[in-house]
Amino acid sequence: MTPSTTNGFGTLYGIGVGPGDPELITLKAHRLLMAAPVIAFPAPIEGESFTRRIVAPYLDGTGKEEIPVRMPMSADRFPAQEVYDRTSRELGAHLNAGRDVAYLCQGDPFFYGSFMYLYSRMADDFRVEIVPGVSSIMAGGAALGAALASRNDTFTVLPGPLPAEELAARLATADAAVIIKVGSHFEKIRGVLAASDLLSRSRYIERATLETECVLPIEEVDPGQVPYFSMILVHKRGDAWKT
């Protein structure tokens, strides 16, 4: 069943808070964040939540109940089923008591976002609203001053952990692409780009919109220092969008 807004149940909001710059959250996200008595957010097993840090300037003194959803922050451990099972029960208790819950999501909730695992568990029993956010891909293109795609370009999003052969095959059929989750896969990706004669058409950026944002020529990137929050934009037509 999907409860109505008048039956006493709270609403779960999956709120995209953008790539890191607090000013890139939407007006709707800010309004709902301020109104919700309960907020939840992903967090590492120990330490500070990056997602919460994005909205920290808006939370001081609000007195909201905060629920850090602690889970292993490594790709090979996802999805952490038991974490989402437990969290859905905890958030459901607040919703059943009539309290709205804002679940904060870095970037956009439905673009490689962990919120989709909560949505699949809760949307049949509670009112759930998705608030889209600015993705790191859009932020990266803006920071680089590089259009992601133009005219009739096909645009492809490629996760860095893909095998080299698959990356090469997918790049071969795309006019423009972004490779995300680069991290420890940088050397493999650089090799694929070199073999595909695409190094000169590629741009590297890490931690887009943060104070530590860094843009480098690919040949100057230290493979041992590439963070998870990095990406490579590829456009086979180069700057054709300028004409």
BAVEX-316638 format. One record per residue (C-alpha): residue in three letters; x, y, z. Coordinates in steps of 0.25 Angstrom, whole numbers, plus 5000, padded with zeros to 4 digits. Layout:
BAVEX-316638
+------+------+------+------+
! type !    u !    v !    w !
+------+------+------+------+
!  ala !    X !    Y !    Z !
...
+------+------+------+------+
***
This chain:
BAVEX-316638
+------+------+------+------+
! type !    u !    v !    w !
+------+------+------+------+
!  met ! 5000 ! 5000 ! 5000 !
!  thr ! 5004 ! 5015 ! 4998 !
!  pro ! 4999 ! 5023 ! 5010 !
!  ser ! 4993 ! 5037 ! 5007 !
!  thr ! 4999 ! 5049 ! 5013 !
!  thr ! 4987 ! 5051 ! 5022 !
!  asn ! 4987 ! 5037 ! 5029 !
!  gly ! 4997 ! 5041 ! 5040 !
!  phe ! 5009 ! 5034 ! 5033 !
!  gly ! 5022 ! 5042 ! 5031 !
!  thr ! 5029 ! 5043 ! 5017 !
!  leu ! 5042 ! 5038 ! 5013 !
!  tyr ! 5050 ! 5048 ! 5005 !
!  gly ! 5062 ! 5043 ! 4997 !
!  ile ! 5069 ! 5057 ! 4995 !
!  gly ! 5081 ! 5059 ! 4986 !
!  val ! 5090 ! 5069 ! 4992 !
!  gly ! 5100 ! 5070 ! 4980 !
!  pro ! 5115 ! 5067 ! 4978 !
!  gly ! 5120 ! 5075 ! 4990 !
!  asp ! 5118 ! 5090 ! 4989 !
!  pro ! 5107 ! 5093 ! 4999 !
!  glu ! 5102 ! 5104 ! 4990 !
!  leu ! 5099 ! 5093 ! 4979 !
!  ile ! 5087 ! 5088 ! 4987 !
!  thr ! 5074 ! 5091 ! 4981 !
!  leu ! 5063 ! 5101 ! 4987 !
!  lys ! 5054 ! 5089 ! 4989 !
!  ala ! 5065 ! 5080 ! 4995 !
!  his ! 5068 ! 5092 ! 5005 !
!  arg ! 5053 ! 5094 ! 5009 !
!  leu ! 5051 ! 5079 ! 5012 !
!  leu ! 5064 ! 5078 ! 5019 !
!  met ! 5060 ! 5089 ! 5028 !
!  ala ! 5046 ! 5084 ! 5030 !
!  ala ! 5049 ! 5069 ! 5033 !
!  pro ! 5050 ! 5066 ! 5048 !
!  val ! 5059 ! 5054 ! 5045 !
!  ile ! 5071 ! 5053 ! 5035 !
!  ala ! 5079 ! 5041 ! 5031 !
!  phe ! 5091 ! 5039 ! 5023 !
!  pro ! 5102 ! 5029 ! 5019 !
!  ala ! 5114 ! 5029 ! 5027 !
!  pro ! 5127 ! 5020 ! 5028 !
!  ile ! 5128 ! 5010 ! 5039 !
!  glu ! 5136 ! 5020 ! 5047 !
!  gly ! 5138 ! 5035 ! 5045 !
!  glu ! 5131 ! 5047 ! 5038 !
!  ser ! 5120 ! 5046 ! 5028 !
!  phe ! 5124 ! 5053 ! 5015 !
!  thr ! 5109 ! 5054 ! 5011 !
!  arg ! 5106 ! 5061 ! 5024 !
!  arg ! 5117 ! 5070 ! 5023 !
!  ile ! 5112 ! 5076 ! 5010 !
!  val ! 5099 ! 5081 ! 5017 !
!  ala ! 5106 ! 5084 ! 5031 !
!  pro ! 5105 ! 5099 ! 5029 !
!  tyr ! 5090 ! 5098 ! 5029 !
!  leu ! 5088 ! 5088 ! 5041 !
!  asp ! 5095 ! 5096 ! 5052 !
!  gly ! 5085 ! 5098 ! 5064 !
!  thr ! 5073 ! 5092 ! 5057 !
!  gly ! 5072 ! 5081 ! 5067 !
!  lys ! 5069 ! 5070 ! 5057 !
!  glu ! 5070 ! 5055 ! 5061 !
!  glu ! 5081 ! 5050 ! 5052 !
!  ile ! 5083 ! 5035 ! 5048 !
!  pro ! 5097 ! 5032 ! 5042 !
!  val ! 5095 ! 5019 ! 5034 !
!  arg ! 5109 ! 5013 ! 5036 !
!  met ! 5114 ! 5004 ! 5025 !
!  pro ! 5127 ! 4999 ! 5019 !
!  met ! 5131 ! 5009 ! 5008 !
!  ser ! 5137 ! 5000 ! 4998 !
!  ala ! 5131 ! 4996 ! 4985 !
!  asp ! 5133 ! 4981 ! 4987 !
!  arg ! 5125 ! 4981 ! 4999 !
!  phe ! 5112 ! 4987 ! 4993 !
!  pro ! 5101 ! 4986 ! 4994 !
!  ala ! 5102 ! 4983 ! 5009 !
!  gln ! 5088 ! 4976 ! 5010 !
!  glu ! 5087 ! 4975 ! 5025 !
!  val ! 5090 ! 4990 ! 5027 !
!  tyr ! 5079 ! 4994 ! 5018 !
!  asp ! 5069 ! 4984 ! 5024 !
!  arg ! 5072 ! 4990 ! 5038 !
!  thr ! 5072 ! 5004 ! 5033 !
!  ser ! 5058 ! 5002 ! 5026 !
!  arg ! 5053 ! 4997 ! 5039 !
!  glu ! 5058 ! 5009 ! 5047 !
!  leu ! 5053 ! 5019 ! 5037 !
!  gly ! 5040 ! 5012 ! 5036 !
!  ala ! 5038 ! 5014 ! 5051 !
!  his ! 5039 ! 5029 ! 5050 !
!  leu ! 5030 ! 5029 ! 5038 !
!  asn ! 5019 ! 5021 ! 5045 !
!  ala ! 5020 ! 5031 ! 5057 !
!  gly ! 5017 ! 5042 ! 5047 !
!  arg ! 5031 ! 5048 ! 5046 !
!  asp ! 5036 ! 5052 ! 5032 !
!  val ! 5050 ! 5047 ! 5029 !
!  ala ! 5060 ! 5053 ! 5020 !
!  tyr ! 5071 ! 5043 ! 5015 !
!  leu ! 5083 ! 5051 ! 5009 !
!  cys ! 5089 ! 5046 ! 4997 !
!  gln ! 5102 ! 5051 ! 4990 !
!  gly ! 5099 ! 5055 ! 4976 !
!  asp ! 5086 ! 5049 ! 4971 !
!  pro ! 5078 ! 5038 ! 4979 !
!  phe ! 5076 ! 5030 ! 4966 !
!  phe ! 5089 ! 5032 ! 4959 !
!  tyr ! 5098 ! 5021 ! 4965 !
!  gly ! 5092 ! 5025 ! 4979 !
!  ser ! 5091 ! 5016 ! 4991 !
!  phe ! 5077 ! 5021 ! 4993 !
!  met ! 5071 ! 5012 ! 4983 !
!  tyr ! 5073 ! 5000 ! 4992 !
!  leu ! 5065 ! 5007 ! 5003 !
!  tyr ! 5055 ! 5011 ! 4992 !
!  ser ! 5053 ! 4997 ! 4988 !
!  arg ! 5050 ! 4993 ! 5002 !
!  met ! 5041 ! 5004 ! 5006 !
!  ala ! 5033 ! 5010 ! 4994 !
!  asp ! 5022 ! 4999 ! 4995 !
!  asp ! 5019 ! 5003 ! 5009 !
!  phe ! 5022 ! 5017 ! 5011 !
!  arg ! 5021 ! 5030 ! 5003 !
!  val ! 5034 ! 5033 ! 4997 !
!  glu ! 5038 ! 5045 ! 4989 !
!  ile ! 5051 ! 5046 ! 4981 !
!  val ! 5058 ! 5060 ! 4981 !
!  pro ! 5068 ! 5060 ! 4969 !
!  gly ! 5081 ! 5066 ! 4971 !
!  val ! 5093 ! 5071 ! 4963 !
!  ser ! 5102 ! 5060 ! 4959 !
!  ser ! 5117 ! 5060 ! 4960 !
!  ile ! 5117 ! 5058 ! 4945 !
!  met ! 5110 ! 5071 ! 4942 !
!  ala ! 5119 ! 5078 ! 4952 !
!  gly ! 5131 ! 5072 ! 4946 !
!  gly ! 5127 ! 5077 ! 4932 !
!  ala ! 5125 ! 5091 ! 4938 !
!  ala ! 5138 ! 5092 ! 4945 !
!  leu ! 5146 ! 5087 ! 4933 !
!  gly ! 5138 ! 5097 ! 4924 !
!  ala ! 5136 ! 5085 ! 4915 !
!  ala ! 5122 ! 5082 ! 4909 !
!  leu ! 5118 ! 5067 ! 4912 !
!  ala ! 5111 ! 5065 ! 4899 !
!  ser ! 5106 ! 5073 ! 4887 !
!  arg ! 5096 ! 5072 ! 4876 !
!  asn ! 5094 ! 5057 ! 4873 !
!  asp ! 5105 ! 5052 ! 4881 !
!  thr ! 5103 ! 5039 ! 4888 !
!  phe ! 5108 ! 5040 ! 4903 !
!  thr ! 5112 ! 5028 ! 4911 !
!  val ! 5115 ! 5027 ! 4926 !
!  leu ! 5125 ! 5016 ! 4929 !
!  pro ! 5129 ! 5012 ! 4943 !
!  gly ! 5144 ! 5011 ! 4944 !
!  pro ! 5144 ! 4996 ! 4950 !
!  leu ! 5139 ! 4991 ! 4937 !
!  pro ! 5149 ! 4981 ! 4930 !
!  ala ! 5159 ! 4988 ! 4920 !
!  glu ! 5152 ! 4980 ! 4908 !
!  glu ! 5139 ! 4985 ! 4912 !
!  leu ! 5143 ! 5000 ! 4914 !
!  ala ! 5150 ! 4999 ! 4900 !
!  ala ! 5137 ! 4993 ! 4893 !
!  arg ! 5128 ! 5003 ! 4899 !
!  leu ! 5137 ! 5015 ! 4896 !
!  ala ! 5138 ! 5010 ! 4882 !
!  thr ! 5123 ! 5013 ! 4880 !
!  ala ! 5121 ! 5026 ! 4888 !
!  asp ! 5123 ! 5040 ! 4883 !
!  ala ! 5125 ! 5045 ! 4897 !
!  ala ! 5127 ! 5038 ! 4910 !
!  val ! 5130 ! 5040 ! 4925 !
!  ile ! 5138 ! 5030 ! 4933 !
!  ile ! 5135 ! 5030 ! 4947 !
!  lys ! 5140 ! 5023 ! 4960 !
!  val ! 5154 ! 5024 ! 4954 !
!  gly ! 5162 ! 5023 ! 4967 !
!  ser ! 5171 ! 5011 ! 4967 !
!  his ! 5167 ! 5007 ! 4952 !
!  phe ! 5174 ! 5019 ! 4946 !
!  glu ! 5186 ! 5012 ! 4940 !
!  lys ! 5176 ! 5002 ! 4933 !
!  ile ! 5168 ! 5013 ! 4928 !
!  arg ! 5179 ! 5021 ! 4923 !
!  gly ! 5184 ! 5009 ! 4916 !
!  val ! 5171 ! 5008 ! 4909 !
!  leu ! 5170 ! 5022 ! 4905 !
!  ala ! 5184 ! 5021 ! 4899 !
!  ala ! 5181 ! 5009 ! 4891 !
!  ser ! 5168 ! 5016 ! 4886 !
!  asp ! 5176 ! 5028 ! 4882 !
!  leu ! 5167 ! 5036 ! 4892 !
!  leu ! 5177 ! 5042 ! 4901 !
!  ser ! 5177 ! 5056 ! 4894 !
!  arg ! 5162 ! 5056 ! 4895 !
!  ser ! 5161 ! 5053 ! 4910 !
!  arg ! 5161 ! 5062 ! 4922 !
!  tyr ! 5163 ! 5058 ! 4937 !
!  ile ! 5157 ! 5064 ! 4949 !
!  glu ! 5156 ! 5060 ! 4964 !
!  arg ! 5147 ! 5065 ! 4975 !
!  ala ! 5139 ! 5074 ! 4966 !
!  thr ! 5133 ! 5086 ! 4974 !
!  leu ! 5141 ! 5084 ! 4986 !
!  glu ! 5153 ! 5093 ! 4992 !
!  thr ! 5162 ! 5081 ! 4988 !
!  glu ! 5157 ! 5081 ! 4974 !
!  cys ! 5168 ! 5077 ! 4964 !
!  val ! 5169 ! 5078 ! 4949 !
!  leu ! 5181 ! 5071 ! 4942 !
!  pro ! 5186 ! 5067 ! 4929 !
!  ile ! 5185 ! 5052 ! 4928 !
!  glu ! 5200 ! 5050 ! 4926 !
!  glu ! 5203 ! 5057 ! 4939 !
!  val ! 5193 ! 5049 ! 4948 !
!  asp ! 5200 ! 5041 ! 4959 !
!  pro ! 5193 ! 5027 ! 4958 !
!  gly ! 5196 ! 5025 ! 4973 !
!  gln ! 5189 ! 5038 ! 4977 !
!  val ! 5176 ! 5037 ! 4969 !
!  pro ! 5164 ! 5037 ! 4979 !
!  tyr ! 5150 ! 5030 ! 4977 !
!  phe ! 5144 ! 5043 ! 4974 !
!  ser ! 5150 ! 5046 ! 4961 !
!  met ! 5146 ! 5045 ! 4946 !
!  ile ! 5151 ! 5046 ! 4932 !
!  leu ! 5143 ! 5053 ! 4921 !
!  val ! 5145 ! 5048 ! 4907 !
!  his ! 5140 ! 5055 ! 4895 !
!  lys ! 5144 ! 5049 ! 4881 !
!  arg ! 5140 ! 5062 ! 4874 !
!  gly ! 5148 ! 5070 ! 4883 !
!  asp ! 5143 ! 5084 ! 4883 !
!  ala ! 5133 ! 5082 ! 4872 !
!  trp ! 5122 ! 5088 ! 4881 !
!  lys ! 5128 ! 5102 ! 4880 !
!  thr ! 5124 ! 5102 ! 4865 !
+------+------+------+------+
***
